[in-house]
Amino acid sequence: MADHSPPDSKRGPGKNRGGTSGKVADFRYKRPSRPDGKPGRKPAPRPAKPRAADKQANPIDNNRQAAPAERSFQRRQAYAALDLGTNNCRLLIARPSGENFTVIDAFSRVVRLGEGLAASGRLSDTAMERTLAALHVCAEKLRRRHVHLARSVATEACRRASNGEEFIERVRQETGIVLDIISAQEEARLAVLGCHILLEDGPGPAVIFDIGGGSTELVLVEPSGAVPRILDWMSVPWGVVSLTDTVTGSDESLETRLDRYMRMRRTVGDSFKPFAKRIAEHARGKHPIRLLGTSGTVTTLASLHLELPQYDRRAVDGLILESKAMRDISTRLSRMSGAERQELPCIGDDRANLVVAGCAILESILDIWPSQTLGVADRGIREGILRSLMAADADGERSRAALQRMREQDV
């Protein structure tokens, strides 16, 4: 998921603190505080609703403090999550830090693994070579950081490709990385686990969605406890890469560009109809509708809304915008030529063609779940993996410690 996401980066105006080379991105996954020092809402740089408070759950246990020995165990361990999507290869390496975790290394590269997949049904040799080059970089980082536990997953491109399993085995032999081709359901679960804390406060269900490179996942959740309960979900095989490759058209005139965009909207809208029908009762409920998107599409559009000169995760992650503003930007982009989109900040060559498909998917989501606002998350599968690894490892450590105490008492 989130295959079209910007690289993990700490670059802001006048600063250069990392980028697609995968240099260290040393930041904590927690929300800013109000001026009075209390956790709270942060005003947006533009006329946008403020961000919701960060209620990030302790990945180990929400109701107890870690013992000194356990805290020492947590501090010395490094965990890694690798997400190989249809468009991006992304890695995070982190250490637990109280109720959060601190990223000590990060890597992101556009590999376009799913290029040509819609037509051939196979991963191309060129795409696999690009991806292997990125995975060799990831393997070196895993070794250099002495990672204690890691999980590496592959998503839609490898699920759909007839030679997906063959490529996974080649990756294992050449890099030592063991990729797990996860189901769409597991993909949705991990995305929810990684970003749900950014949902706006409020009663009633909400929808979390991820516009990936090869698929889009929609998840209806009921916030309850540390992790929301999944009420319903759907995955469709339309992401920014697969939709771009399937719904083709000329970029020569405004008329042809708008025709292609409307065909994209219809294609995705038809795929969403079963989900729209199932959640119609929730959409008509008495509570305000909440939406949270974790994908490069929403982070890119949010960057354009804020008029950022270059992508800045700190300004985008957790932002809450008016849905109408996102629709307006989508309409604007759909009318522009590829050359015009390339000139926009935060888009560039890599995203100039793909972002239109992302806009079509986003507008189709807003059609079935007409929320007044839209939350933006620059986090997802990798963060969900990290939380799962840290929680499971800490549980195991507590069990081992308890067993050791029992043995000592029996002596």
C-alpha angles and dihedrals in degrees: 000000000000087000092159096052125133117254120272099268141157096201119138134159108313094002134100112190105149141318143170092337087077098240119168113297100194105188136127122241095233135107127255122259131239118257088265089062096249123123108263149112125331118210115238119243088236133040093292133127114267122262120263120252117273110249096168108175123232104259089216108042130335095206105048140050118240115252117246092255091049092048089052089051091051095049096054096049126090120201129194138202123191122190117191108191136171093273109013140044109208133179134185126187116189147162126220113260112186108286091351138038133241120227110226098177136014138180134185131172134169103237101163091215091169095052108138093001094120091060102036104028088225139091107252122235091241093051092048092050091051090049094047090053090056092045091053087058090050092049091053091050091050090053095044093050093048091231113208098198130008139174122197121192137185123203141188101342093055092040092056102036118096088218095043095111090046090054092049090055091048090052090052093050097045102037107017090236112134108209120201114210099220127202123251088250092055089046090055093046094052092048091053091048091051101049112018094104088073093064114118115256115259146101126277133039128313137196123238115191137183121200103201134176098264104015144015123225124204118193126186108206138182109213107230128149123332095331125030120246114246110232099175139344143185137193123200125189093240119107131146093278101039093045092047092050095045103043102051130178147145123288094198101100140021090245094056092044093052091045091055092046092053091049088053090050092051093047094052095038091056090052092051096051097094091052092045090053093049095050097039092105091055092047089057093050125125095248124083113266117246128201130188123185125196109188145095089258095063094039091050093049091046089053090053091048090053090045091230114181088218135000115289116181093198092061095046109036108093096009118146116209137179108266089224090062090056091048091050091053091047090053091048093051094046090058095049127088121244090253091053092050091051089062094058119100115254093020112068127152098317096057103028094099100028097052093070091061088048090053091051091052093046093051090049089054091050089051093060097035105034100193120172090223138033127208119216124214128186092192136070138121098018093049090047090052092049092051091049093049094047094046094048093046093049091049089051092049091051091049091050091048091049091049091050091052090051091051091050091051091051092054 
